[in-house]
Structure formats: structure tokens, C-alpha cells
Amino acid sequence: MAVNTGRTIGILTAGGDCPGLNAVIRAVAKAAMHNGIKVVGILDGFRGLVENRTVPIENINVSGILTQGGTFLGSSRDKPHKMLMGGKTMDMTEVAVANYHGLRLDCLVCLGGNGTQKNAYRLQQAGLNVLTLPKTIDNDVAETDITFGFDSAMNIATEAIDRLHTTATSHHRIMVCEIMGHDAGWLCLGAGIAGGADVILIPEIPYDLDVVSESLLNRRRSGKRFSIVAVAEGALPVTNDKSEGKAKNKAVKETRSLENGVVLVQESIGSRLARELQQRTGVEARVTTLGHIQRGGTPTPFDRLLCTRLGAAAGELLARKKYNVMVALKGQHCEAVPLKKVSGKTRIVPPDHSWIEAARLVETCFGDKVVR
């Protein structure tokens, strides 16, 4: 039986859901309770903190949730300093701080991606003790080798590409698979390589449609009658103006008039790419957009292990009163990184990353004019 320290932590999940959140909640809570620390769950992210909505967490509450996807605490993308309340956007930081003290918390544990890291750091600057863990399928949080949720999403995207091979070979098509990742290419790159995609387009390497089309035609000429294109949602065409490239990614395909006004229907990058490649190559092209499927389901064994390690490390840091840090995986070890070094930073794929080098050696096209 752990000795009650009289200390209490709050834990919340913020931003998009992903496999592994429940596993981390479990690990943090169990490790904290093992060290005599009481645990309070805050519902629906930072909004729950502002609205003072909580649930007590006991050992029984986190039993059996290791394999469950999503988060039983709920999540939201609300920011304390810019929150919609009663139809108006308001700074609710003072309310969040007051509720933190009202709950008699010694530390607020925040599970989330880049936005969550920034919001946690703002609360740190407002005087709260915070501790964060890096969550996102995008794998773009700075100062950690990997984020939990990434491996599970990469497995889902890889399986989708595997399945697309079947219809691509049967109908001799170009199959375009659009993959999440925001402005980082980790998810598309990893799944593209693992799934054997012939073309991989990521935000870090602007693509030339002529290069992509020629690569696909060369495959055709060599007797390969199908092609798989993995494209990240944030991939950009070659342009001298980055904002212009982003605008092209959000090209409006049609405008529909409704009674209450006008709705702009945006064409996704995957759909536009499939259309343009079919026009340029004369080969039938189809698109599959994986969307939120990539966020769902149970975490992989790798993510379950990672979540347990990160959560257990967080529990040890809480026991030592080591606050205002993010628990990161560096090499084979969990380390505490000052939150100031993480907030506002994004980890993108370096152009010389070993994954890219390996992909180029197996003749994967990235849409650029690299000559090996």
C-alpha cells in the first residue's frame, strides 16, 4: 500500500484523439498512485479545466483500458487563452488557474501534440506546475524521437496501401492514397516505404508534377502496369511562393448555393493529384483518403509499450516534484525536457533522413529532380 503524500495531480487529454491515450492515462495514473499521489481526471481537455468538470480516478477506473483506442476522459481542441464561450472568444486563463487551485492540484498533466504543448507552456507561464507527454499521429513534436500514436497510425496507413495494391494490379490503375500528417511527412513517408509506394509526396520535399508523371510513365514503359502514390495532406507543389502552394492545395472545386448562403466545397490534394495525373499520363487514376480512420482502433504493441514507459516515467517525475517538462523518448531512454524547449517547435523530416535515403535507393520517386 502506497503512503498517501497528500498531493494531487490532474490529467487531461487535448487535441485530436489517437490510439494510446487510454494506455498513457493508465500508466500515469497507476505510477502516480503507486507513489501515493491522488489522481483527478479532467474531462474534455482544457475546456473541462475551465468549466471545472472532473472525475476521480482510482485504480479500478484504469483497469482494462490499455488496449482501448480513444480517450475515456474525452478531448477538445479548445485553448484556455482563446476559448469560445457563449458565442464569444474569451481569454479564460485566469479561470483555468483558479480551478487548478480550487482542485488543490500540485501538477497538471497534459497529453497532446504541438498545440497542447503550447497551451501547457502558457499555463506554466501563468504560474501552474505542468507536465506533458507527446501525443500525435503526425510524429512532429520536437525534442522526442517518436510520439505515441504514430506507430499505430502508420500501421493503419500501411495496411491501406497494402490493400490498394490488389485493385491497382487488377485494373492497371494509378492509386493515390492521401495520408494525414499536417505539415510533417513522417506518417506518409513511413507508411509509403512500408507499403511499397512508388511515389511518396511529403511537405518537406516540394513536388514537380512533371517529374511525378514521368516517373509513372517510365514504370508503364518498363512493363509495370500499376502504380501506388502516397501523398501527405500537407504536400506542396514546387513554387516560389509557399502561400501560393498552400492555396493550390485548398483549391475550390465548386460552389454550391444553399438557402442560408454559400458553401465552398474544397478539393482534397489526393483528389486533385489523381485527376491531374490521369490527365497527364492517360492512365486511369483513383483516390483513397484515409482521414480519421488513421486515428481509430487499438494501439499497436509498440505504442502500448511506449505509452507505458512514458507514463511510468511521468509518475516517477511527479513523485520527485519534477515539473514543467515534457517526458520524451531519446534513444532507449525516457528523459525530461524543459517544456520551453518544446513549445512552438515542430519536428519535420530532414531532407537527408535515412528513411528518404533508403527510399531513393529502391527507386521511390519524391517528385523532385534528384539525380543519383
N, C-alpha and C positions, 0 to 999 in steps of 0.2 A: 504494500500500500504506500503510495507516494505521500510525502509530507506536504500538507497544504501550505503554500507560501503566502497566501493572501493576495496573490497577484492575478490579474485577469487580462486576457487578450481578446480582441475582436478579430474576426476573419471574414473577408468578403471576396467575391469574385466579380470582376468587372470586364467590360468589353465583350467581344464575341465569344460564344461558347466553343469548347473543343474537347476532344477525348482527353481524360487525365485530370480534369478539375476535381472530380469527386475523390480521385486517388490522392491528390495533394491535400485536400481538406482533411481526409482521413489521417494522412501521415503527420501533418502539422498538429492536428488535434490530439492524436494519440501520444505523440512525443511531448507535447506541452503538458498534457495531463500526467504523463509519466514523471514529469519534473515538478508536479504539484501546482500547475498553473490552470486556473479555470478558463474555459473557452466559451465565447459567445459568438453565435453566427449572425451576421448582418445580412438581411435579405435584399436581393436585387441591387447589388453593387453600392456605389456611392449615394444613390438615391435613397436606399434603405438607411444609410447613416444619417442623411439629412432629415428623413421622415421618422427616424428613431424606431425602425421596425427590426426586431431581433428575435432570435430563438436560442434557447440554451442548448449547448452541445455536450452530450455525455458520451461515454464510450459506446453505449448501445446505438446512438444515432449514426455513428460512422462504421458500424459493423456491416459487412457485406456490400459496401459501396465501391470497393477497389476496382471492380470490373465495369461499373456503370458509366455510360457516357454522360455528357452534360454536367450540370451542377445543381445539387438539390437546394442550394441557397438561392438560386436564381441569379441573373446578371442583367446589367444595363450598360449603356454607353454614356450615361449622364456624368457630367463633370461638376464638382461642387462649386467652382468659381463661375460656372456658366450653365445654370440649370433652368429648364423651363418649368415655371411654377405659375399656375393659374393663367396660362396664356402669355406670360411674360418671361423673358430671360433674366435671371437674377443671380447675383453672387451670394451663394449660400455657405460660404466657407465658415463664417462665424457660427452658423447653426451647426455645421458638422463638428466644429471644435467643441461647442457647448455639449452636444450629445455624447461625444467621446468622453468628456469629463463626467457627464451625468451617469454614464455607464461604468464609471470608475475603471476605465481601461488603462493598462500600463503600456500597451502597444497595439497598433492596428496592423494586421497582416493583410496585404493586398495581393491577390493573384490576378495577373493580367499582362497584357502586352505593352507596347510603347506608350499608348495613351494612359494606361493605368500607372506606369512608372512616373510619367509626368505629373499626373494628378496626386499620386502619393508624395512626390517630392514637394509639391505645393503645400500639402498638409504638413509635411515636415517643417517647411519654412514658416508655417503658421503656429508651430510650437508642439506638434504632436510627435510621438515616437511611432515610427512606421518600420515595417519590414516587408519586402516584396519577394515574389517568386516569378520567374519569367515564363509566361504562357503565351503562345500564339502558334498557329499552324504555319505562319509566314516565316518563322525562324529568324526574324530580323531585329531582335532585342540585342542591344550592344552589351559587351563585356561578359558574354557567356558563349560557350561553344555550341550549345543547342538549347532550344526551348522545348518544354513539354507540350505535346500535341502535334508537333511537327512530324514525328515518325509515323504516327497513326494516320495523319492526313496523306503523307507520302505513300503509304501502303495502299490507301483507298484509290489515289490517283493512278498509281502504278497498275493496280488491278483493272482499272477502267481502260487504260491504254492496252493492256494485255487482251482485253475483250474486244477492243476496236480492231485489233489485228484480224479477227475472224471475218468480220464483214468487209474489211478493206481488201483482204485477199479474195474473198468470194466475188466481189463486184468490181475489183480492179480500180478502187477509188483512192482519192486523197481524203484521209480522215483527219480533221482538225479537232484537237481536244483542248478546250480552254480551261486553264487551271488557275486557282486563286494564288495569292501571294502578295497582294497590294503592290508596293513599289520595289519589292525584292524578288529575285528569281529563284531562291532556294528550292521552293516546292516544285516548281515546273522543271527545274534543272535536275533535281534528284529523281523525280518520277519519270522524266523524259529519258534519262540514261537507263534507269532500271527497267523501263518498259520498252526500250529499244526504239525510241522515236527517231525518225530520220532527220527531222528538223526540230530544233529547240529554240524558241524565241523568248528571251528574257529582258527585263527592263535595263539591265546593265550593259547590254550589247545592242544598240540600235540596229534594226534590220533593214536591208535593202530588198524590196520585193522582187527586183530583177534577179538578184542572187538566189533568193529562195526558189523562184520559178525555174531558173536554170538548173538548180540542184535537183529538183523534182523531175525535170525533163531528162536530165542525164541518167537518173535511175531508170526511167522508162526506156531510154535507148539501150541500156545495158541488159534489158530483159526483165527488170523488176517492175511488176505491173501494179504495184500499190505503194502508198507512202503514208506515214504517220507524222503529223505535225503537232507538237506540243507547244502551246503558246500561253505565256503568262498574261494574266489580266492587265498587267501594267506595262507590257511590252510596247516599245515605241518605234516608229519608222525612223529612218535616217532623215534628219532635218537640221538646219542651222538654228532653229528656234524650238526649244524644248516645249514651250507652251503651245506652239502650233502642233507639235506631235501629239500632245495630250488631247488637244482639241479634236484631232483626227480620230483618236481612239473613242471619242464620245460623239461621233458623227450622228446627226439625227436622220433617221431613215424616212420617217413620215410624221406628219402632224394630223392628229385626229380631232375634229371639233366635237365637243360634247356640250350638253346644256349648261353646265357650270363653268365652261371655259375651254381651254386648250390643253391637251396632254401631249407632251413630246415623247415619242417612242424612240429610245436610243438603240442603235445597232451595236451589239457587242463586238469586241475585237475579233473573237473567234468567227462570228458570222460574216463580218466584213472580209476577214482574211480568206475564208473558204470561197466567198463569192469572187474575190479578185483573183485568187489562184486558179479557179476554174476558167475564168475569162482568159487568163494569160496562157494557160497550159492546154486548154481544151479537154482536160481530164475532169470527170465528174468528181465533185467535192462535197463532203458533208461535214457538219459541225456538231460536236457534243460539248455542252457547257456543264461542267460538273457541279458548280455552285455549292450550295450548303451541304450537299452530300459529303463533301470533304471534311466537314466539321462533326459529322454524326458518328454514332456507333461506339463500340467499346474500344478502349485504348489497347494498343499493342503491348506485348510483354516488355518491349524496350521502354515504352512510355510508363508502364506501371512501375518498373524498376527505377526509372529516372525520377518519377513523382515521389516514390517512397524515399529515395535518397535525399532529394531536395527538401521534402517535408521534414524528415528526421533531422537534417542539418539545421533547418529553421528552428525546430524545437530546442536544439542544443544552444543555438544563439540566443533564443528567448530566455533560456534558463540562466545564461551568463549576462543578460541585460545588454546584449549587443544589438543596438537599434540603428535605424536609418541606413540600412544596407539592403542590397538585393542578394539573394542566395544564387550563385552562379555555378555552372559546371565548367571547370577548366582542366582539360586533360582528364585524369581519372579521379579528380578530387572536387568536392564542393567547397566553394570559397565565398566569403562575404565581401562584396564590392560596394564601396560607398555609393549611395543612390545618386549623388550629384554627378558621378561619372557616367551614369546610365541615362538619366533623364534628358530627353531631347535628342538623343543619338539614335541612329538607325544602322543596323548591320546589313550591308548589301554584299553581293557576290563579287569578290575581286576578279579582275579580268584574267589574272594568271592563276586562278584557283585550280587545284589539282583535278577537281571534277571536270572543269572545262577542258583542261589539257587532255585528260583521258578520253573525253567525248570526241574531241577533234581527231585523236589518233584512230578512232574507229569510224571516221568519216561522217560524223554528225555535222550537219550544217547549222550555223548560228545566224545566218542571214547577213554576215559581214564578209568582207573581201580578204580575209586572212589567207595567205598562201603559205603552205608548209613545205 
